[in-house]
């Protein structure tokens, strides 16, 4: 009986419809919302250099993605993040990935393991470590991956999912993040401006 319940739960967890993504935007008790100013930060990149959100004011903005090494959903999006970086960085929208997980809770999310993963996957974007877990609560991130699209005034323009199909990039029918970027580039506000972030909960030490 336990096995059956577990299998059913697993299937339910894995397949989320695009309607649910739109209907239930992810919100947090604390953090920022669309229209707010994003908090600046200075975090260590996998190359050892410090990276600040304000470093990206010279372009159009930044795609801030809270992600990690260990969440299956985050792993599903690794290649897509590289593709998005290749497509949008030159257009003024680089990706800034942040690992919010505590290495005490998830040893494979340590800074050293981040460096290994970044090399294995040839990440072309900044991959920063939220040491002490001080930044993700300020944003209100709750999942990995969780996207915050920030313009060059540090105004939050979109929050939520990258698209509507984590399991299969070829089956994506709603490209929420790319649509949001296109709207901003056209001088419009993204619609929807929020969607539900689907992924693993951020891991902390209780």
C-alpha positions as CSV (number, residue, x, y, z in Angstrom):
1,X,0.0,0.0,0.0
2,X,2.8,2.4,0.9
3,X,4.5,1.8,-2.5
4,X,1.3,2.5,-4.4
5,X,0.7,5.7,-2.5
6,X,4.3,6.8,-3.1
7,X,4.1,6.1,-6.8
8,X,0.9,8.0,-7.1
9,X,2.4,10.9,-5.1
10,X,5.4,10.9,-7.4
11,X,3.3,11.1,-10.6
12,X,1.2,13.9,-9.1
13,X,4.4,15.8,-8.2
14,X,6.0,15.4,-11.6
15,X,3.2,16.5,-13.9
16,X,1.9,20.0,-13.3
17,X,-0.4,21.6,-15.8
18,X,0.3,25.1,-17.3
19,X,-3.1,26.2,-16.0
20,X,-1.9,25.5,-12.4
21,X,1.3,27.5,-13.1
22,X,-0.8,30.5,-14.0
23,X,-3.5,30.1,-11.4
24,X,-1.3,29.9,-8.4
25,X,1.5,32.5,-8.4
26,X,4.2,31.8,-5.8
27,X,4.2,34.4,-3.0
28,X,6.1,34.4,0.2
29,X,5.4,36.0,3.6
30,X,8.5,38.0,3.2
31,X,10.3,39.1,0.1
32,X,9.7,41.2,-3.0
33,X,6.9,41.4,-5.4
34,X,6.6,42.6,-9.0
35,X,7.1,46.4,-9.0
36,X,9.4,46.4,-6.0
37,X,13.1,47.2,-5.9
38,X,15.2,44.1,-5.7
39,X,17.8,44.1,-2.9
40,X,21.3,44.4,-4.1
41,X,23.8,41.7,-3.1
42,X,27.4,40.7,-3.4
43,X,28.0,37.0,-3.5
44,X,30.9,34.7,-4.4
45,X,30.9,33.3,-7.9
46,X,32.3,29.8,-8.7
47,X,35.3,31.5,-10.2
48,X,36.1,33.0,-6.7
49,X,35.1,36.6,-7.7
50,X,32.4,38.6,-6.0
51,X,29.4,39.5,-8.1
52,X,26.7,42.2,-7.3
53,X,23.3,42.6,-8.8
54,X,24.2,46.3,-9.3
55,X,27.0,45.1,-11.7
56,X,24.2,44.5,-14.3
57,X,22.9,48.0,-14.5
58,X,24.8,48.7,-17.7
59,X,22.6,46.2,-19.6
60,X,18.8,45.9,-19.7
61,X,18.8,43.9,-16.5
62,X,19.4,40.4,-15.2
63,X,17.6,37.1,-15.0
64,X,18.1,36.1,-11.3
65,X,17.5,32.4,-10.8
66,X,17.6,30.6,-7.5
67,X,18.8,27.1,-8.3
68,X,21.1,24.4,-7.0
69,X,23.0,21.2,-7.8
70,X,20.7,18.7,-6.2
71,X,17.1,19.4,-6.9
72,X,15.9,17.2,-9.9
73,X,13.9,20.2,-11.2
74,X,16.9,22.4,-11.1
75,X,18.9,19.8,-12.9
76,X,16.3,19.6,-15.6
77,X,16.7,23.2,-16.3
78,X,20.5,23.4,-16.4
79,X,20.8,23.0,-20.2
80,X,18.0,25.5,-20.7
81,X,19.7,28.0,-18.5
82,X,22.8,27.7,-20.7
83,X,20.7,28.2,-23.8
84,X,19.0,31.2,-22.3
85,X,22.3,32.7,-21.4
86,X,23.6,32.2,-24.9
87,X,20.4,33.8,-26.4
88,X,19.8,36.7,-24.0
89,X,23.1,37.8,-22.4
90,X,24.2,39.6,-25.6
91,X,20.8,41.3,-25.7
92,X,21.3,42.7,-22.2
93,X,19.7,40.0,-20.1
94,X,22.4,37.8,-18.6
95,X,21.6,35.0,-16.1
96,X,22.7,35.3,-12.5
97,X,22.2,31.9,-10.8
98,X,22.2,31.7,-7.0
99,X,22.4,28.6,-4.9
100,X,20.3,29.2,-1.7
101,X,20.6,25.8,-0.1
102,X,22.5,25.2,3.1
103,X,25.4,22.7,2.5
104,X,24.8,21.5,6.1
105,X,21.4,20.3,4.9
106,X,22.6,19.3,1.4
107,X,26.4,18.6,1.3
108,X,26.3,18.3,-2.5
109,X,25.2,22.0,-2.6
110,X,28.5,23.2,-1.0
111,X,30.5,25.9,-2.8
112,X,33.1,23.3,-3.8
113,X,30.5,21.1,-5.3
114,X,29.0,24.1,-7.1
115,X,32.4,24.6,-8.7
116,X,32.5,21.0,-9.9
117,X,29.0,21.2,-11.3
118,X,29.6,24.4,-13.1
119,X,32.6,22.9,-14.8
120,X,30.8,19.7,-15.6
121,X,27.9,21.5,-17.3
122,X,30.1,24.3,-18.7
123,X,27.9,27.0,-17.2
124,X,28.2,30.2,-19.1
125,X,26.6,32.3,-16.4
126,X,27.5,33.4,-12.9
127,X,26.7,30.8,-10.3
128,X,26.8,32.4,-6.9
129,X,26.6,30.9,-3.4
130,X,24.2,32.4,-0.9
131,X,26.6,31.9,2.0
132,X,24.6,32.0,5.3
133,X,21.3,32.0,3.4
134,X,20.9,35.8,3.7
135,X,19.7,36.7,0.2
136,X,17.0,34.3,-0.8
137,X,14.7,35.4,2.1
138,X,15.0,39.0,1.0
139,X,13.8,38.0,-2.5
140,X,11.1,35.7,-1.1
141,X,12.4,32.7,-3.1
142,X,10.8,29.4,-2.1
143,X,11.8,26.9,-4.8
144,X,14.7,25.8,-7.0
145,X,14.4,27.0,-9.7
146,X,12.7,30.3,-8.9
147,X,13.1,33.2,-11.3
148,X,13.2,37.0,-10.6
149,X,13.5,39.1,-13.8
150,X,15.1,42.4,-12.7
151,X,15.5,45.5,-15.0
152,X,18.5,47.8,-14.9
153,X,16.8,50.1,-12.4
154,X,16.6,47.0,-10.1
155,X,12.8,46.9,-10.5
156,X,11.2,43.5,-10.4
157,X,9.3,42.8,-13.6
158,X,8.5,39.1,-13.4
159,X,8.6,36.3,-10.8
160,X,8.0,32.6,-11.2
161,X,8.7,29.7,-13.5
162,X,11.0,29.6,-16.6
163,X,8.3,27.8,-18.6
164,X,5.5,25.3,-18.2
165,X,7.3,21.9,-18.6
166,X,10.2,21.0,-16.5
167,X,10.3,17.4,-17.6
168,X,10.5,18.0,-21.4
169,X,11.9,21.1,-23.0
170,X,10.5,20.0,-26.4
171,X,7.0,19.9,-24.9
172,X,7.0,23.5,-23.6
173,X,4.0,25.5,-24.7
174,X,4.4,28.5,-22.5
175,X,7.7,30.3,-22.3
176,X,6.9,32.6,-19.4
177,X,10.4,34.1,-18.9
178,X,11.1,34.7,-22.6
179,X,7.7,36.2,-23.0
180,X,8.3,38.5,-20.1
181,X,11.6,39.7,-21.6
182,X,9.9,40.2,-25.0
183,X,7.2,42.3,-23.3
184,X,9.8,44.5,-21.6
185,X,11.8,44.9,-24.7
186,X,8.6,46.1,-26.5
187,X,8.0,48.7,-23.7
188,X,5.2,46.7,-22.1
189,X,4.6,45.0,-18.8
190,X,4.9,41.2,-18.7
191,X,1.6,39.3,-18.7
192,X,1.5,37.2,-16.7
193,X,3.8,39.0,-14.4
194,X,3.8,36.1,-11.9
195,X,3.5,32.3,-12.2
196,X,4.0,29.5,-9.8
197,X,7.6,28.3,-9.4
198,X,7.7,24.6,-9.6
199,X,10.6,22.8,-7.9
200,X,12.2,21.7,-4.7
201,X,11.9,23.6,-1.4
202,X,15.0,25.5,-0.4
203,X,16.9,23.5,2.1
204,X,17.8,25.0,5.5
205,X,19.1,23.6,8.8
206,X,16.3,23.7,11.4
